[in-house]
Amino acid sequence: MSSRPHRLLGVRALQLVLFAAALAAGAILVSLFGDAVQLVCLGVIVVATILTAPMRGLEGGGWWSLLAVGALASVAGAALAELTETVGGLVAVLGGALVVVGAAIGFPLQDYE
């Protein structure tokens, strides 16, 4: 049995998903849009994290941990913002920053080996 991870996404698909996650996190961070758009962006981040999960076993897979923690913090921040806007906002900003960093680190520049 091979120790290589099962790849559901090709290089271009992974690039697109990570770009979408980073763009969605950026849209949430700058708060230019209303709540509905921000919730859609949050959904994009969660879906991107789920879609990229099989890729976390690739060499240098620490990026996925950053993406997953960022997604979790973004969701938690959105929920906390309903109770206390300041704390929720801070957690959401931290989560968004982690999503952007994780997506940037995980963005493949070349084909898998």
C-alpha positions in Angstrom: 0.0 0.0 0.0 1.3 3.5 -0.9 2.0 6.0 1.8 1.1 8.8 -0.6 -2.1 10.6 0.3 -5.2 10.2 -1.9 -5.4 13.3 -4.0 -8.9 14.5 -4.8 -7.6 17.8 -6.1 -5.2 18.5 -8.9 -2.7 21.4 -8.7 -5.0 23.9 -10.5 -8.0 22.9 -8.4 -6.0 23.2 -5.2 -4.8 26.6 -6.3 -8.3 27.7 -7.0 -9.7 26.5 -3.7 -6.9 28.1 -1.7 -7.3 31.4 -3.6 -11.0 31.4 -3.0 -10.4 30.8 0.7 -7.9 33.6 1.0 -10.2 35.9 -1.0 -13.1 35.1 1.2 -11.1 35.6 4.4 -9.9 39.0 3.0 -13.5 40.0 2.2 -14.5 39.2 5.8 -11.4 41.0 7.2 -12.1 44.3 5.4 -15.9 44.2 6.1 -16.9 45.9 2.9 -20.0 43.7 2.5 -23.1 43.0 4.5 -23.8 40.1 6.8 -25.2 37.8 4.0 -22.0 38.1 1.9 -19.8 37.6 5.0 -21.7 34.4 5.8 -21.2 33.2 2.3 -17.5 33.9 2.6 -17.4 32.0 5.8 -19.1 29.1 4.0 -16.4 29.3 1.3 -13.7 29.0 3.9 -15.3 26.0 5.6 -15.8 24.2 2.2 -12.2 25.0 1.2 -10.9 23.5 4.4 -13.0 20.4 3.9 -12.0 20.0 0.2 -8.3 20.4 0.9 -8.2 18.0 3.9 -7.0 15.1 1.7 -4.0 17.2 0.7 -2.8 17.8 4.3 -0.5 14.7 4.1 1.7 16.2 1.4 5.2 17.2 2.3 5.0 20.5 4.2 1.3 19.9 5.1 1.5 22.2 8.1 -0.3 24.8 6.0 -3.5 22.8 6.3 -3.4 23.0 10.1 -3.2 26.8 9.8 -6.1 26.7 7.4 -8.2 24.5 9.6 -7.5 26.4 12.8 -8.2 29.7 10.9 -11.5 28.3 9.7 -12.5 27.1 13.1 -11.6 30.5 14.6 -13.5 32.3 11.9 -16.7 30.3 12.6 -16.2 30.7 16.4 -15.6 34.4 16.0 -18.8 34.8 14.0 -20.7 33.0 16.7 -19.1 34.9 19.5 -19.8 38.2 17.7 -23.5 37.5 18.4 -22.8 37.6 22.1 -19.9 40.1 22.4 -18.9 41.9 19.3 -15.4 42.9 20.4 -14.3 39.4 21.4 -16.0 37.8 18.4 -14.4 40.3 16.1 -10.9 39.7 17.5 -11.3 35.9 17.1 -12.6 36.3 13.6 -9.7 38.6 12.6 -7.2 36.0 14.0 -9.0 33.3 12.1 -9.1 35.2 8.9 -5.4 36.0 9.2 -4.6 32.3 9.7 -6.7 31.3 6.7 -4.8 33.8 4.5 -1.4 32.6 5.8 -2.3 28.9 5.5 -3.6 29.4 1.9 -0.5 31.3 1.0 1.9 28.7 2.4 -0.1 25.8 0.9 -0.5 27.4 -2.6 1.4 25.0 -4.9 3.7 26.7 -7.4 4.5 23.5 -9.3 3.0 20.0 -9.9 3.1 17.3 -7.2 6.1 15.0 -7.2 
